[in-house]
Amino acid sequence: MPELTTPQPCRHAAPTAKAIKLAYLMFDRPDLERASEFLTDFGLVTASRSADALYWRAADTAPFCYCIRKAKKAAFAGFGFEVANMDDLVALSQLAGASAIEDVSYPGGGKKVVLSDPSGFCVEAICAQRPVAALPRRAALPLNFSEARNRVNDTQRPPVAAPEILRLGHVVLEVADFQASSAWYTQHFGLIPSDVQVLPDGSPAVVFFRLDLGDTPADHHTLAMAQGFMPLYSHSAYELVDADALGMGQRLLREKNWQHAWGIGRHILGSQLFDYWQDPWGAKHEHYCDGDLFTADQPMGVHSVSRQAMAQWGQSMPLSFTKPKINLVTLRGLCRSLRHSEDVTLKKLKMLARIFA
Ligand SMILES: [Fe+2]
């Protein structure tokens, strides 16, 4: 097994609060109608709208899991973690730079504290949201195996429609300040590193964090973080009921001429079946099913990072999936990180580029 040579990622013994769920993501979009076309074809359902925002939901009982706000420029605007109780909110509100506890105006209400992580991402901690009734959804298809004949005198006909999204699964971020950002999420939200992929020098390239739900199994990752040269949204992922929903999703999104990013394949870390699509602004959205579940006692795995380490089978990861966009903003970000971030060096960027660009 390769060795990790940095302090992070590492679980924290006494975190400020514990995240119990990834509650929602927020995006700024210049064209809400175009954004809505993509999200509808992708499988999300409109929950409600306000004068300048649209809220989307999955089939679960969360009042919403995705918000698009009308804005001049497209941007990832942050995300919300649900925390277990008001004590957690109080503790988080006392951190430097945190907001006071506020009433929530989003669907489902509740209370929140607004924070900024060391990379500058907006992170909201939310509590006491009111759940809504779950939407009807199809059951997983009965599969025939040579050992188990589950479908006799019947056919396999999944509906030809946008796949039902069961819930928001995870979000993946690129950061320049990997050590500080990793330490912040483990210390303040109790996230547990499930697996880390390291570069040849032992420094982390990607970490997959899960929620600490004790003996209750949690997704292998709810937040993942990749070493990059500036803070960027990488992708977010949404759970589907089965592999046929994934395949049907691909058929429908292709027929609607949306931009495919990668898939279908099976990941190694997290093991899920995946299929990635891009929204009109190039933001990647993942359909997935059959992901790994770990309880809190599972120790962290350390692995070498490589392009081949991203999937067990399926289309190999295209270069376009990780190649950074070169423009004035990213060039400025790169220069700033090279000057100010301890985790970003030319040597490391060369190692990353050899693998991912
Ligand atoms: Fe993912």
Residues whose N, C-alpha, C, O or C-beta is under 5 A from the ligand:
A	BS01	LIG	A237 E286
